[in-house]
């Protein structure tokens, strides 16, 4: 099975250059595609002029359309396996043969989350990424069976950025495919400091999209209950990076979601067991403040 690597770029040509340098050995074996997601003219020109882009296919889009821009790269290749990377993430491995072997041996396998290190959402080995219990993956390092990706419909453009991969995972699982992690393939997420990748945008869009996902898959009575869970969950997990301003960012995300009518209020069909698994992981209630237990007294040496 052929494998292609698709990198999504937006105004960070230096990060693309660094990623391609890290993957020089893989570039000699596999097809590489960079999708420019409506970058500024200066950054688009800088990307084209990179010496690291030699032999790399470039797809330039006129406007930034969010995460679904990556689907243009996936559609352009004839490879059966497509790996999704951000411009600031790279594969830290010399071989991808294990992915081809797994997709060939497991015909129901639709996506393989890779071992993402670094970034706001690292991907440790936990049930959320394993076969039978999986509910999603981290979008900066995942391998897809292209046929499964096309059957699921690719990324939903309504989500634009952040948490969109969880929506895609639900549709993959609903289509009868499985998701299972591969710990031997490492992806380093360097987290670029340029182009406005800020904590406020992360908090606002994550909150917005999780609410939209609740509206998309759950009946209205359940969806309304989940809004409070999402707000509490994001206040709890983002308060270290956003501080007291996290409250304002979460409220912005809630307002954007509640005012957005592009996502239907009629829930999409999905297996009940899958939705229960999804709700338990994505919308689990977590208290805002946890009581810290006093440290245990240490035994004094006699």
C-alpha positions as CSV (number, residue, x, y, z in Angstrom):
1,X,0.0,0.0,0.0
2,X,1.4,3.4,-1.0
3,X,1.6,6.2,1.7
4,X,1.5,9.9,1.2
5,X,2.2,12.6,3.7
6,X,0.0,15.8,3.5
7,X,1.1,18.9,5.4
8,X,-1.3,21.8,5.9
9,X,0.4,25.2,5.8
10,X,-0.8,28.7,6.8
11,X,1.7,31.6,7.0
12,X,4.5,29.5,8.5
13,X,7.0,28.7,5.7
14,X,9.8,28.4,8.2
15,X,8.0,25.7,10.1
16,X,7.3,23.7,6.9
17,X,11.0,23.9,6.0
18,X,11.9,22.6,9.5
19,X,9.4,19.8,9.2
20,X,10.6,18.7,5.8
21,X,14.2,18.7,7.0
22,X,13.3,16.4,9.8
23,X,11.6,14.0,7.3
24,X,14.3,14.1,4.6
25,X,14.7,10.3,4.7
26,X,11.0,9.7,4.3
27,X,10.7,12.1,1.4
28,X,12.9,9.8,-0.6
29,X,10.4,7.0,-0.2
30,X,7.0,8.5,-0.1
31,X,4.9,11.2,-1.8
32,X,4.8,14.6,0.1
33,X,2.1,17.2,-0.5
34,X,1.9,20.7,1.1
35,X,-1.5,22.4,1.0
36,X,-1.2,26.2,1.3
37,X,-4.3,27.3,3.1
38,X,-4.7,30.9,1.7
39,X,-1.5,32.3,3.1
40,X,-0.5,35.9,2.6
41,X,1.3,36.6,-0.8
42,X,4.6,37.1,1.0
43,X,4.4,33.8,2.9
44,X,3.1,31.9,-0.1
45,X,6.0,33.1,-2.2
46,X,8.4,32.2,0.6
47,X,7.0,28.7,0.8
48,X,7.4,28.2,-3.0
49,X,11.0,29.4,-2.8
50,X,12.0,27.0,0.0
51,X,14.8,24.6,-1.2
52,X,13.2,21.9,1.0
53,X,10.1,22.1,-1.3
54,X,12.0,20.4,-4.1
55,X,10.1,17.3,-5.1
56,X,7.2,18.2,-2.9
57,X,3.8,18.8,-4.5
58,X,2.2,22.1,-3.7
59,X,-1.5,22.8,-3.7
60,X,-2.4,26.5,-3.3
61,X,-5.9,27.5,-2.1
62,X,-7.0,31.2,-2.5
63,X,-8.6,31.5,0.9
64,X,-8.1,30.0,4.4
65,X,-10.9,27.4,4.8
66,X,-9.7,25.8,8.0
67,X,-8.9,22.2,8.6
68,X,-10.9,20.9,5.7
69,X,-8.2,22.4,3.3
70,X,-6.2,19.3,4.2
71,X,-8.8,17.2,2.3
72,X,-7.6,18.7,-1.0
73,X,-4.2,17.2,-0.4
74,X,-5.7,13.8,0.4
75,X,-7.9,13.9,-2.7
76,X,-4.9,14.7,-4.9
77,X,-2.9,11.6,-4.1
78,X,-3.4,8.1,-5.4
79,X,-1.9,6.6,-2.3
80,X,-4.1,4.3,-0.2
81,X,-2.8,5.7,3.1
82,X,-2.7,9.4,3.8
83,X,-0.9,10.9,6.9
84,X,-2.1,14.2,8.2
85,X,0.4,16.7,9.7
86,X,0.4,20.3,10.7
87,X,3.1,22.6,9.4
88,X,4.7,22.6,12.9
89,X,4.6,18.8,13.3
90,X,6.9,16.1,11.8
91,X,7.3,12.4,11.8
92,X,10.2,11.2,14.0
93,X,10.7,7.8,12.4
94,X,12.7,6.3,9.6
95,X,10.0,3.9,8.3
96,X,6.3,3.9,7.8
97,X,6.0,0.2,6.9
98,X,4.2,-0.7,10.0
99,X,1.3,1.5,8.9
100,X,1.0,-0.3,5.6
101,X,1.2,-3.6,7.3
102,X,-1.6,-2.7,9.8
103,X,-4.0,-1.3,7.2
104,X,-3.4,-4.4,5.0
105,X,-4.0,-6.8,7.9
106,X,-7.0,-5.0,9.4
107,X,-9.4,-4.1,6.7
108,X,-11.8,-2.4,9.1
109,X,-9.2,0.0,10.3
110,X,-10.1,3.5,9.2
111,X,-7.6,5.7,11.1
112,X,-4.4,5.2,13.1
113,X,-3.6,7.9,15.7
114,X,0.1,8.3,16.0
115,X,2.1,9.0,19.1
116,X,2.0,12.8,19.2
117,X,4.5,14.4,21.6
118,X,4.3,18.0,22.6
119,X,1.6,20.6,21.8
120,X,-1.5,21.5,23.8
121,X,-3.0,18.0,23.3
122,X,-0.3,15.3,23.4
123,X,-1.5,11.8,22.6
124,X,-0.5,9.3,25.4
125,X,-1.5,5.7,25.3
126,X,-5.0,5.8,26.7
127,X,-8.4,4.1,25.8
128,X,-9.6,7.1,23.8
129,X,-7.2,6.1,21.0
130,X,-7.5,2.3,21.1
131,X,-9.6,-0.1,19.1
132,X,-13.0,-0.7,20.7
133,X,-12.9,2.2,23.0
134,X,-11.6,5.0,20.7
135,X,-13.5,8.2,20.3
136,X,-11.0,10.2,18.2
137,X,-7.4,11.3,17.5
138,X,-5.2,14.4,17.4
139,X,-5.3,16.0,14.0
140,X,-1.6,17.0,13.8
141,X,-0.5,13.3,13.6
142,X,-2.8,10.7,12.2
143,X,-2.9,8.2,9.3
144,X,-6.0,7.5,7.4
145,X,-7.2,4.8,5.0
146,X,-8.1,7.0,2.1
147,X,-11.2,5.0,1.2
148,X,-12.5,5.3,4.8
149,X,-11.8,9.1,4.8
150,X,-13.8,9.6,1.6
151,X,-16.7,7.4,2.8
152,X,-16.9,9.5,6.1
153,X,-17.0,12.7,4.1
154,X,-13.7,14.3,5.2
155,X,-13.6,17.3,7.6
156,X,-16.7,19.3,8.2
157,X,-16.0,22.9,7.1
158,X,-18.4,24.3,9.7
159,X,-15.8,23.5,12.5
160,X,-12.9,25.4,10.8
161,X,-10.3,24.7,13.4
162,X,-9.9,22.7,16.6
163,X,-11.9,19.6,17.7
164,X,-12.9,19.0,14.1
165,X,-11.0,15.7,14.2
166,X,-13.4,14.4,16.9
167,X,-16.3,15.0,14.6
168,X,-14.6,13.2,11.8
169,X,-13.8,10.3,14.1
170,X,-17.5,9.9,15.0
171,X,-18.4,9.6,11.3
172,X,-15.6,7.1,10.7
173,X,-16.8,4.9,13.6
174,X,-20.4,5.3,12.5
175,X,-19.4,4.1,9.0
176,X,-18.2,0.9,10.5
177,X,-14.5,1.6,10.7
178,X,-12.2,1.3,13.7
179,X,-9.6,3.6,15.1
180,X,-6.5,2.2,16.8
181,X,-3.3,3.9,18.0
182,X,0.2,3.0,16.8
183,X,2.7,3.8,19.5
184,X,5.8,3.0,17.4
185,X,5.3,6.0,15.0
186,X,6.2,9.2,16.8
187,X,5.1,12.7,15.8
188,X,6.8,15.7,17.3
189,X,4.4,18.7,17.6
190,X,6.7,21.7,18.0
191,X,3.9,24.2,18.4
192,X,4.7,27.3,16.3
193,X,4.8,30.6,18.1
194,X,4.0,32.5,14.9
195,X,0.8,33.3,12.9
196,X,-1.4,33.9,15.9
197,X,-1.5,30.5,17.4
198,X,-2.7,31.8,20.8
199,X,-4.3,30.4,23.8
200,X,-7.5,32.6,23.4
201,X,-8.2,31.2,19.9
202,X,-7.6,27.7,21.2
203,X,-10.1,28.1,24.1
204,X,-12.7,29.9,22.1
205,X,-12.8,27.5,19.1
206,X,-12.5,24.4,21.2
207,X,-15.5,25.4,23.3
208,X,-17.5,26.5,20.2
209,X,-16.8,23.3,18.3
210,X,-17.5,21.0,21.2
211,X,-20.9,22.7,21.6
212,X,-21.6,22.3,17.9
213,X,-20.7,18.7,18.1
214,X,-23.1,18.1,21.0
215,X,-25.8,19.8,18.9
216,X,-24.9,17.7,15.9
217,X,-25.1,14.3,17.5
218,X,-27.4,14.5,20.6
219,X,-31.1,15.2,21.0
220,X,-32.0,18.7,22.2
221,X,-32.7,17.8,25.8
222,X,-29.4,16.0,26.1
223,X,-27.6,18.7,24.1
224,X,-28.7,21.5,26.5
225,X,-27.4,19.5,29.5
226,X,-24.1,19.0,27.8
227,X,-23.5,22.7,27.3
228,X,-22.9,23.2,31.1
229,X,-20.5,20.2,31.1
230,X,-18.5,21.6,28.2
231,X,-18.2,25.0,29.9
232,X,-17.1,23.5,33.2
233,X,-14.7,21.1,31.5
234,X,-12.9,23.8,29.5
235,X,-12.8,26.2,32.4
236,X,-11.0,23.5,34.3
237,X,-8.5,22.3,31.7
238,X,-7.6,25.8,30.3
239,X,-7.4,27.9,33.4
240,X,-3.7,27.4,33.8
241,X,-3.0,28.9,30.3
242,X,-5.7,31.5,30.2
243,X,-6.1,32.4,33.9
244,X,-9.1,34.4,34.9
245,X,-9.6,35.4,31.2
246,X,-10.5,31.8,30.5
247,X,-14.0,32.6,31.7
248,X,-14.3,35.3,29.0
249,X,-12.9,33.0,26.3
250,X,-15.2,30.1,27.2
251,X,-18.2,32.5,27.1
252,X,-17.1,33.7,23.7
253,X,-17.0,30.1,22.4
254,X,-20.5,29.4,23.9
255,X,-21.9,32.5,22.2
256,X,-20.4,31.7,18.8
257,X,-21.8,28.2,19.0
258,X,-25.3,29.2,20.1
259,X,-25.5,31.8,17.4
260,X,-24.2,29.5,14.6
261,X,-27.1,27.9,12.7
262,X,-24.9,26.1,10.0
263,X,-24.9,22.9,12.1
264,X,-28.3,21.3,12.1
265,X,-30.2,21.0,15.4
266,X,-31.6,17.6,14.1
267,X,-29.1,15.1,15.4
268,X,-27.3,12.9,12.9
269,X,-27.7,9.1,13.2
270,X,-24.9,7.4,15.1
271,X,-24.9,4.1,17.1
272,X,-26.2,4.6,20.6
273,X,-23.2,2.7,22.1
274,X,-20.8,5.0,20.2
275,X,-22.5,8.2,21.5
276,X,-22.4,6.9,25.0
277,X,-18.7,6.2,24.7
278,X,-18.2,9.6,23.1
279,X,-20.2,11.4,25.8
280,X,-18.3,9.7,28.6
281,X,-15.0,10.8,27.2
282,X,-15.6,14.2,25.5
283,X,-18.3,15.6,27.9
284,X,-17.3,14.1,31.2
285,X,-18.0,16.4,34.1
286,X,-14.9,17.5,35.9
287,X,-15.1,19.8,39.0
288,X,-13.7,23.2,38.5
289,X,-11.7,23.0,41.8
290,X,-10.5,19.8,43.3
291,X,-9.6,19.6,47.0
292,X,-5.9,19.0,47.4
293,X,-5.1,16.3,49.8
294,X,-2.6,17.1,52.5
295,X,0.8,15.4,52.0
296,X,1.3,12.2,53.9
297,X,3.7,12.5,56.8
298,X,7.0,11.0,56.2
299,X,8.4,8.6,58.7
300,X,11.3,10.0,60.7
301,X,14.5,8.2,60.8
302,X,15.3,6.7,64.1
